[in-house]
């Protein structure tokens, strides 16, 4: 993790576009060169994030996914920015559209996208990837027709395939958004 002083942080984000924020400030910025800067704040004083910051988790998980052959963002650098009390990961985004964007009519949605998605979920679960934030907004269809993962800080990679319990928890989260669940079940009927 590299320390980034305030002037260098301001220079990095200069003319960037904030695409996600919350009541505590900016969360994701698209920089002028098309790369992303994702900012993380530590929510509690005593937390595992003090030892393994979320920005570093994101970078470590992306590296592991790449090793497993799962398309994901390409990491440029991980930063600690003391002046704003944030850690950040700078990365090249995974090109393509999320399944949620496809669901909402952006781009051409392949006929077999549902089958691709279910096979992809099974593949990542068999690889031992427990992605607690698995949903249609975090799965991207790349221009090459592959499915990949984004927003990968909330993930654990186990040594063997996921247990039935963890697989079930994944599916509960996937179907948590009623519109996603309806779209997936509607695709089954078609």
N, C-alpha and C positions, 0 to 999 in steps of 0.2 A: 504494500500500500504506500503510495507516494503522498507526501504532504503537499498541499496546494495552498499558496498564500492568497489573500483576498484579491489582490490586483490580478494575479494569473487566473483566478476563478472568474472574475469579471471579464477578462479578455477572452477566456474560453467560451463563455456563454453570450458574448456580445452578438447582438442581432439574432439570437436564437429565439425560437417560438415555444412558449410554455404550452404543452398539450395536456398536462395533468397537474392539478394542485389540490390542496385541501386547506383547512383552516390554519395549518401550521406553515404553509408556504408552498413553493414550487416542488413538484415531485418528478416530472419528466419534461425535458427540454429537447426539442429538435434543434441541433446546432446548424449554423450556416452551411456547413459542408455535408449535411444530411445524416450525420451521426447523431446518436442519442446520448444524453447525460441524464442518468436516473439518480435522484438524490434520496438518501435514507436518513431518517432521524432515529435516534435511540429513544424508545418510548418510556422506558423505565431505567432508573439509575442502576438497579441490580437486575441484570439480564444477560442471557447468553450472548447477546449482541456486543457486550463489552469485550468478550474474548474472541468471538468470530462475527465481525460486523456483517450486516445484511449485504452490503456492497461486495464484500469479499465472498460471501456465500453465492451470490449471483455469478460472479466470475468463476469460482471453483466449480459450480454446477454446470455452467456453460462448457467448461473444459471437459468435464466428465461426459456430458452429453455428446460432445463432438467425438470423443474417443469411442463412444458406443454407436456412432453413426447416425445420431438423431440431429437433424437440422436445428440450429439455434443461433442466437446472436453471437457475433464475433467480438471478443473483448479487446479493447485498445489499452485501457488503464483503469486502475482502481485508485481513488483518491480519498484522503482525509482532508476536510476543509474546516479547520478550527474556527475561522472567523464567523461561520454560519452554523457551527455545531452540527455538521452533516458529513456523512461519507457518501461517495458517489462512484458509480461505475460508468465509464465512457465506452460505448460500443457501436459497432455497425449493426443496424437492425436486420432481422431476418426478412428478406424480401418476400412479398406476397400479400395475401389478404387473410384476415382471420376468418374462421368458419362463421363467426357471428356476422361479419361484414357480408359474407356470401349469403347467409341466411336472410339478411336484410336487403338483398338484391344488388349489392355492389359486385360487379364483375360477373364472369360466367361461372356458374356453379356446375361442376361435373355431375352427370347422372348418378354415378356410383359414390358420391361423397360420403353418404351415410356408411356404406360398407367400408370405405377407406378409413373413416374415423373409428369405427368399432375395431377394425383390424389394428389400427395404430395404437389405440388404448390397450389392447391385449398385448401388443408388442412391447410397449414401454413397461407394462406391468410384469411381463415375463423377464424383462431385463433388470427388474428390481427397482424401477423408478417409481417412487411414491410422490406424486405431485399433488399436494394438498389443494392447490388452486387450479386444478384441471377443470376447464370449462371452454365453451366455444370461442370465447374472447382471447384465450391463451394458446390456441392451436392455429397455426398458419398453414395455408396451402401455398407452397412456393411456386414460382414460375415453371419449375421443372416437374411439377405435379406431385411433389412429396409433401408430407405433413411434418411440421416441426413445432417446437415449443418456444414460447417467449415468456417473459416475466418469471424467471426461473429461480428466484431467491428462496421461495417457499417449497423446497423439494429435498427429499432424502433419497440416496441411491444405496440400496441394500446389496448384499453379496449374492442373493438368489432371488428367484421369482417372489412376487408379493403373496402374502397369505390371503385366504378367502376374505377375511375380515377387512384387510386394507383395500382389497379390490372393491368390496361392497361400499366402503367409505368413499372411494374415488367416484363411484357411480352415483352415490347420493349427492355429492358435490356437483357433478356434471349436470344432474337433473334439478338442481336447486333453483335455477332460473326457469320459471314456468314456460317462458317463450322458447328457450332452448329445448326443454323437455318435449314441448308440443311439436316443435320442428323435427326433432329426432324421431318421435313416434309417428308423426304424419309421414315422414319419409319412408318409414317401415311399410306403411299401407300401400304407398304408390308403387 
